[in-house]
């Protein structure tokens, strides 16, 4: 009960803070869509409208909405598009072009698209993927007016925590996926191998507690990597217990559960070095894949091969069962960092409308349908019924693979459902708990809100320093956190180079903004 009251109070305070920011007219740097009702030239608009607009598809010209997200192209993607288009044409006279971009190329593709003006409509974005910086550059359309006119379904179904946490200087530039609003951190593990060796994970509390299990796999399963990591998915990066406000590239973090608002520079914290030493010892023992510092693969892509035992993940109730359908092997999850609610958790999966969209209004209509139309969302999530899945008898909300389909060779299996729409409308797989969404609700209520919930750092005053610091981070972090280099030799060089590039200036600017944010909440 105390947590519920605390969460309600924080929501009210957060909403009040963001309303004040909006009233201050501080801009935010995003691009407003042009024309429409406000300008009277017949184009699209982000402005106005007290009630949802009535949509008459027959009066709308045809329009193709491009959806871009990081992930792997699927063999049956065009079949799924055709099925989605039947719904979209009838409801809003639109079609969809799904364009997944490989993770390793995603950032470069986005930068090129925004710089060149290449057409795109719905684009995945996240706090950890430079959302605020892209808003500052004007990459996304401001959405408040569009939501009022064409996103009423979103407003009626999404947790207000998510929308309020996603605002930048009081304005909304992306709509979060409607899902859990908290996150815990740990690892996913192949359950069949854990059972084979009678592994008991009940006493795992720290990263070091994982070592005996990695050793067993190394000694007994020569074709299996005990711990898979990549340049973008490291154990130290995922399971460090700090709130970095959604952007690990910006110096300044607060330890989960702390009541001290003094920001720490994580790479200077003793426990960071301790964890790096641990990962270095594992790398030398052969517990970690040798190509970890240069690999751009996501763990779930490699785990499908059956040659991975453990990998780092953000967790939630039933994450193991959810991922089984993608991986094709039985899994179990080990929580190391308990659930917290941070600004990053409310903004870790969002869809924005690119300023290069030719029809932001139609893009919002599609986004609204992904939050309200169960058939459309499940087509995007899982594919076509009877082809990519079948319903479980006597349970219309649970699905399984059709007979004879090899889980490792599915023709539509992107594994990115967490990026799209209203996940509470998404079908459950037969191995998942029927009460999964009720577990989500309890998970959200059990989570402790971060001291800094609602705070978003504005990098405008330190852009030059951050550009250099991000390059330095790219130079050192992957090698250090995957264990491929000696941290006692390399970490001091990283720290010194970061200091020279202005890390403390960024830290001081971030601390100033956080202090002002917290003072205004009192």
C-alpha positions in Angstrom: 0.0 0.0 0.0 2.9 2.4 0.8 4.4 1.8 -2.6 1.1 2.5 -4.3 0.7 5.8 -2.4 4.3 6.7 -3.2 3.8 6.0 -6.9 0.6 8.1 -7.0 2.3 11.0 -5.3 5.3 10.8 -7.7 2.9 10.7 -10.7 1.1 13.8 -9.5 4.4 15.6 -8.9 5.8 14.5 -12.2 2.8 15.7 -14.1 2.9 19.0 -12.3 6.6 19.5 -13.1 6.1 18.7 -16.8 3.1 21.0 -17.0 5.2 23.8 -15.6 7.9 23.1 -18.1 5.3 23.2 -20.9 3.9 26.5 -19.6 7.4 27.9 -19.6 7.5 27.5 -23.4 11.0 26.2 -23.4 10.6 24.6 -26.8 12.5 21.4 -26.8 13.9 21.6 -30.3 11.7 19.1 -32.0 10.0 19.7 -35.3 6.3 20.6 -35.5 4.5 19.1 -38.4 3.4 21.8 -40.8 0.1 22.9 -42.1 -3.3 21.3 -41.3 -5.9 22.9 -39.2 -3.6 25.5 -37.8 -2.2 26.8 -41.1 -5.2 26.1 -43.3 -3.2 24.8 -46.2 -4.5 21.2 -46.2 -1.3 19.6 -44.9 -0.8 17.7 -41.7 -0.7 19.3 -38.3 0.4 18.6 -34.8 -1.9 21.2 -33.4 -5.3 21.6 -31.7 -8.4 19.6 -31.3 -10.3 19.0 -28.1 -11.8 15.7 -29.4 -10.7 12.8 -31.5 -11.2 13.4 -35.2 -13.7 11.2 -37.0 -11.8 9.3 -39.7 -13.6 8.6 -43.0 -11.1 6.4 -45.0 -12.9 7.1 -48.2 -12.0 10.8 -48.0 -8.3 10.2 -47.4 -5.8 9.8 -50.2 -3.7 6.6 -50.3 -0.6 6.8 -48.2 2.2 4.4 -47.4 3.5 4.6 -43.8 7.1 3.5 -43.4 7.9 1.8 -40.1 11.6 1.6 -39.2 13.1 -0.2 -36.2 16.4 -2.0 -35.3 16.2 -5.7 -36.1 16.6 -8.4 -38.7 14.5 -8.5 -41.9 12.2 -11.5 -42.0 11.6 -13.8 -44.9 7.8 -13.5 -44.7 7.8 -9.7 -44.0 5.9 -8.9 -47.2 3.2 -11.5 -46.5 2.6 -9.8 -43.1 2.5 -6.4 -44.7 -0.2 -7.5 -47.1 -2.3 -8.8 -44.2 -1.8 -5.6 -42.3 -2.7 -3.6 -45.3 -6.1 -5.1 -45.6 -6.9 -3.6 -42.2 -5.2 -0.3 -42.7 -6.8 0.3 -46.1 -10.2 -0.2 -44.7 -9.8 1.9 -41.7 -7.5 4.8 -42.8 -6.7 4.1 -46.5 -3.1 3.5 -45.7 -0.5 0.8 -46.3 2.6 -0.1 -44.3 6.2 -0.7 -45.4 8.1 -2.5 -42.6 11.8 -1.6 -42.7 13.9 -3.3 -40.0 17.6 -2.1 -40.0 20.3 -4.4 -38.6 21.3 -3.3 -35.1 24.9 -2.7 -36.1 23.8 -0.2 -38.8 20.9 1.4 -37.0 22.6 4.5 -35.6 24.3 5.3 -38.8 21.1 4.8 -40.8 19.1 7.1 -38.5 21.8 9.8 -38.6 21.8 9.6 -42.4 18.1 9.6 -42.7 17.6 12.7 -40.5 20.4 14.6 -42.2 19.3 13.8 -45.8 15.6 14.2 -45.4 14.9 10.6 -46.5 11.2 9.8 -46.0 10.2 7.8 -42.9 7.1 7.9 -40.7 7.1 5.8 -37.6 10.6 5.4 -36.2 11.7 3.5 -33.1 13.5 5.6 -30.5 14.6 5.3 -26.9 16.4 7.2 -24.2 19.4 4.8 -24.5 19.4 5.4 -28.2 19.9 9.2 -28.2 16.3 10.2 -28.1 16.8 13.5 -26.3 19.7 14.4 -28.6 17.6 13.7 -31.7 14.8 15.8 -30.3 17.2 18.6 -29.8 18.3 18.2 -33.4 14.7 18.5 -34.6 14.5 14.9 -35.8 10.9 14.2 -34.5 7.5 15.8 -34.8 6.0 17.1 -31.6 3.0 14.9 -30.8 0.7 16.4 -28.3 -1.8 17.9 -30.8 -1.7 14.8 -33.0 -2.4 12.6 -30.0 -5.5 14.7 -29.1 -6.8 14.5 -32.7 -5.8 11.0 -33.8 -4.4 9.2 -30.7 -7.4 9.0 -28.3 -7.0 5.3 -28.2 -3.5 5.7 -26.9 -4.5 8.3 -24.3 -7.3 6.0 -23.1 -5.2 2.9 -22.6 -1.6 3.9 -21.8 -0.4 4.3 -18.2 0.1 8.1 -17.6 3.5 7.3 -16.1 4.7 6.4 -19.5 3.6 9.5 -21.3 4.7 11.9 -18.6 8.1 10.2 -18.3 8.6 10.5 -22.1 8.3 14.3 -22.3 11.2 16.5 -23.2 10.9 20.0 -21.7 7.2 19.4 -21.3 6.5 18.2 -24.8 6.0 14.7 -26.2 8.0 13.6 -29.2 7.4 9.8 -29.0 4.8 7.4 -27.7 6.1 4.7 -25.3 5.2 1.1 -25.9 2.4 0.2 -23.4 4.1 -2.4 -21.3 5.8 -2.7 -17.9 7.0 0.6 -16.4 9.7 -0.9 -14.3 12.7 -3.1 -15.0 14.9 -5.4 -13.1 18.3 -6.7 -14.4 20.0 -10.0 -14.6 20.6 -12.8 -17.0 18.7 -15.4 -19.1 19.9 -19.0 -19.0 19.3 -22.1 -21.0 17.1 -24.1 -18.6 17.7 -27.5 -20.3 21.5 -27.2 -19.6 20.8 -25.8 -16.0 18.6 -28.9 -15.3 21.1 -31.2 -16.9 23.7 -30.2 -14.3 21.3 -29.6 -11.4 22.1 -25.9 -11.1 20.5 -24.0 -8.2 20.3 -20.2 -8.8 18.4 -19.4 -5.7 21.4 -17.9 -3.9 22.7 -15.7 -6.8 22.9 -12.1 -5.6 25.9 -10.7 -7.4 27.8 -11.1 -10.7 30.5 -13.2 -8.9 27.8 -15.7 -7.9 27.4 -16.7 -11.5 30.9 -18.0 -12.0 30.4 -21.6 -10.8 27.7 -22.1 -13.4 29.9 -20.7 -16.2 32.7 -23.0 -15.1 30.4 -26.1 -15.3 29.4 -25.2 -18.9 33.0 -24.5 -19.9 34.2 -27.9 -18.6 31.3 -30.0 -19.9 29.9 -28.3 -23.0 32.7 -27.5 -25.4 30.4 -26.3 -28.2 28.5 -23.8 -25.9 29.7 -20.3 -25.0 29.1 -20.0 -21.2 28.4 -16.2 -21.3 27.6 -14.4 -24.5 28.4 -10.7 -24.7 28.7 -8.2 -27.5 29.9 -4.6 -28.0 26.3 -3.4 -27.2 25.2 -6.0 -24.7 27.6 -6.5 -21.7 27.0 -7.8 -18.3 28.6 -4.9 -16.6 26.6 -2.5 -18.7 23.3 -4.2 -17.9 23.7 -5.2 -14.3 25.5 -2.3 -12.6 22.7 -1.1 -10.3 22.9 2.6 -11.4 20.3 4.9 -12.9 22.1 6.6 -15.9 18.9 8.4 -16.9 18.7 6.3 -20.1 22.0 7.4 -21.7 25.1 5.7 -20.5 27.2 7.9 -22.7 26.5 11.0 -20.5 28.6 11.1 -17.2 26.5 11.1 -14.1 24.5 8.3 -12.4 22.7 7.6 -9.1 22.8 4.2 -7.5 19.4 2.5 -7.3 17.8 3.0 -3.9 20.0 5.9 -3.0 18.6 9.0 -1.4 21.7 11.0 -2.2 21.2 13.2 -5.3 25.0 13.6 -5.8 25.9 12.2 -9.2 28.6 9.6 -9.6 30.9 9.1 -12.5 30.4 5.4 -12.9 33.8 4.6 -14.5 35.4 6.1 -11.4 33.4 4.0 -8.9 35.4 1.2 -7.2 32.7 -1.4 -7.9 32.9 -0.7 -11.6 36.6 -1.6 -11.5 35.9 -4.7 -9.4 33.3 -5.9 -11.9 35.7 -5.2 -14.8 38.3 -7.3 -13.1 35.8 -10.1 -12.7 34.9 -10.1 -16.4 38.5 -10.0 -17.3 39.2 -13.2 -15.4 36.2 -14.8 -17.1 37.4 -13.8 -20.5 40.9 -15.3 -19.8 39.2 -18.5 -18.6 37.3 -18.8 -21.8 33.9 -18.2 -20.4 33.1 -15.3 -22.8 33.0 -15.4 -26.6 36.4 -14.1 -28.0 34.7 -11.7 -30.5 32.6 -10.0 -27.8 34.3 -6.5 -28.1 33.6 -6.3 -31.8 30.4 -8.3 -32.2 27.3 -6.3 -33.0 24.9 -9.3 -32.7 22.1 -9.3 -30.2 22.2 -12.3 -27.8 18.9 -13.6 -28.9 20.2 -13.9 -32.5 23.1 -16.1 -31.4 21.2 -18.0 -28.7 18.9 -19.4 -31.5 21.8 -21.5 -32.6 21.9 -23.4 -29.3 25.5 -22.4 -28.7 25.0 -20.0 -25.8 24.2 -20.7 -22.2 23.8 -17.3 -20.5 23.5 -13.6 -21.5 22.6 -10.3 -19.9 19.1 -8.9 -20.2 16.6 -6.4 -18.7 14.0 -8.5 -17.0 10.3 -8.5 -16.2 7.8 -11.2 -15.2 7.9 -14.0 -17.7 10.7 -12.7 -19.7 12.2 -16.2 -19.9 9.0 -17.7 -21.3 8.5 -14.8 -23.6 11.9 -15.3 -25.1 11.6 -19.0 -25.4 9.3 -18.6 -28.4 12.0 -16.5 -30.1 15.1 -18.5 -29.0 13.6 -22.0 -29.5 15.1 -23.4 -26.2 13.7 -23.5 -22.6 15.0 -20.6 -20.6 15.0 -19.4 -17.0 15.9 -15.9 -15.7 18.1 -14.8 -12.8 17.3 -11.4 -11.2 20.3 -9.6 -9.7 19.1 -6.0 -9.6 15.5 -5.7 -8.2 12.9 -3.7 -10.1 13.1 0.1 -10.1 11.2 2.7 -12.0 13.4 5.3 -13.7 12.9 7.8 -16.4 14.8 5.5 -18.7 12.3 2.7 -18.0 9.5 4.9 -19.1 11.4 5.8 -22.3 13.3 2.6 -23.2 11.0 1.7 -26.1 9.1 4.3 -28.0 7.9 5.2 -31.5 8.3 8.7 -32.8 7.1 10.3 -36.0 10.0 11.5 -38.2 10.2 15.1 -39.3 10.7 13.6 -42.8 7.2 12.1 -42.8 5.0 13.4 -45.6 1.8 12.8 -43.5 2.3 12.8 -39.7 -1.4 12.6 -39.2 -1.7 9.3 -41.0 1.4 8.1 -39.1 -0.4 8.8 -35.9 -3.5 7.0 -37.1 -1.4 3.9 -37.6 0.3 4.3 -34.3 -3.0 4.6 -32.6 -4.2 1.4 -34.2 -1.2 -0.4 -33.0 -2.4 0.5 -29.5 -6.0 -0.4 -30.0 -6.5 -2.9 -32.8 -5.6 -6.4 -31.5 -5.6 -8.0 -34.9 -3.3 -5.5 -36.4 -0.8 -5.5 -33.5 -0.6 -9.3 -33.4 0.0 -9.4 -37.2 3.0 -7.1 -36.6 4.1 -9.0 -33.5 3.7 -12.7 -34.5 2.6 -12.8 -38.2 -0.3 -14.6 -39.8 -2.6 -17.0 -38.0 -2.4 -20.5 -39.5 1.0 -19.7 -41.1 3.3 -18.4 -38.3 1.2 -19.5 -35.3 -2.1 -21.2 -34.4 -4.5 -20.5 -31.5 -4.4 -22.9 -28.5 -7.8 -24.7 -28.3 -10.2 -23.2 -25.8 -8.0 -20.2 -25.2 -8.3 -17.5 -27.9 -5.5 -15.4 -26.4 -2.8 -18.1 -26.4 -0.8 -19.3 -29.4 1.7 -22.0 -30.4 3.7 -22.9 -33.5 1.9 -24.9 -36.2 2.7 -28.6 -36.2 6.0 -29.3 -38.0 7.5 -25.8 -37.8 11.1 -25.8 -36.6 11.4 -23.0 -33.9 14.9 -22.1 -35.1 13.7 -21.7 -38.8 10.6 -19.6 -38.4 9.9 -17.3 -41.4 8.6 -14.5 -39.2 10.3 -14.2 -35.8 11.8 -10.7 -35.3 11.8 -10.8 -31.5 11.0 -7.1 -31.3 7.4 -7.2 -30.0 8.5 -5.1 -27.0 8.9 -2.1 -29.4 5.4 -2.0 -30.7 2.0 -0.6 -29.5 0.0 -2.0 -26.6 1.7 -5.2 -25.4 -1.3 -5.9 -23.2 -3.1 -6.8 -26.5 -0.4 -9.2 -27.7 -1.1 -12.9 -27.7 0.7 -15.1 -25.2 2.5 -18.3 -26.1 1.3 -21.5 -24.6 4.4 -21.8 -22.4 3.7 -18.4 -20.8 1.7 -17.8 -17.6 -2.0 -17.0 -18.5 -1.9 -14.3 -15.9 1.2 -12.6 -17.3 -0.4 -9.2 -17.6 -1.6 -9.4 -14.0 2.0 -10.2 -13.0 3.1 -7.1 -14.9 0.7 -5.0 -12.9 2.0 -6.3 -9.6 5.6 -6.0 -10.9 5.0 -2.3 -11.6 3.5 -1.7 -8.2 6.3 -3.5 -6.4 9.0 -1.4 -8.1 10.8 1.4 -6.2 10.8 4.8 -8.0 14.2 6.3 -8.6 15.0 9.5 -6.8 15.4 11.2 -10.2 12.2 9.9 -11.8 11.0 12.4 -14.4 14.4 14.1 -14.9 15.7 14.4 -18.4 19.1 15.9 -19.1 19.3 18.7 -21.7 22.7 18.4 -23.4 22.5 21.7 -25.2 25.2 23.4 -23.2 27.8 20.6 -23.5 27.2 19.2 -27.0 30.8 19.6 -28.1 32.1 17.8 -25.0 29.6 15.0 -25.4 30.5 14.4 -29.0 34.1 13.8 -28.0 33.1 11.8 -24.9 30.9 9.5 -27.0 33.8 8.7 -29.3 36.1 8.0 -26.3 33.4 5.8 -24.8 33.2 3.8 -28.1 37.0 3.5 -28.0 37.2 1.9 -24.5 33.9 0.6 -23.2 33.3 -2.5 -25.3 36.8 -3.8 -24.7 36.7 -3.1 -21.0 33.2 -4.4 -20.3 33.6 -7.6 -22.3 36.8 -8.5 -20.4 39.0 -8.5 -23.5 41.6 -6.0 -22.0 43.2 -5.6 -18.6 41.1 -2.9 -16.7 44.0 -2.0 -14.4 46.0 -1.0 -17.4 43.2 0.4 -19.7 40.6 2.0 -17.3 43.0 4.7 -16.0 43.7 5.7 -19.6 40.0 5.9 -20.3 39.3 8.0 -17.2 42.2 10.4 -18.0 41.2 10.8 -21.6 37.5 11.5 -20.6 38.6 14.1 -18.0 40.7 15.9 -20.6 37.7 15.9 -23.0 35.4 17.6 -20.4 33.7 14.8 -18.5 33.6 16.8 -15.3 32.1 19.8 -17.1 29.3 17.5 -18.4 28.9 16.0 -14.9 28.6 19.5 -13.3 26.0 20.6 -15.9 24.0 17.5 -15.3 24.2 17.9 -11.5 23.0 21.6 -11.8 20.0 20.5 -13.9 19.2 17.7 -11.5 19.4 19.9 -8.4 17.1 22.4 -10.1 14.6 19.6 -11.0 14.6 18.2 -7.4 14.3 21.7 -5.9 11.3 22.4 -8.0 9.6 19.2 -6.8 9.8 20.2 -3.1 
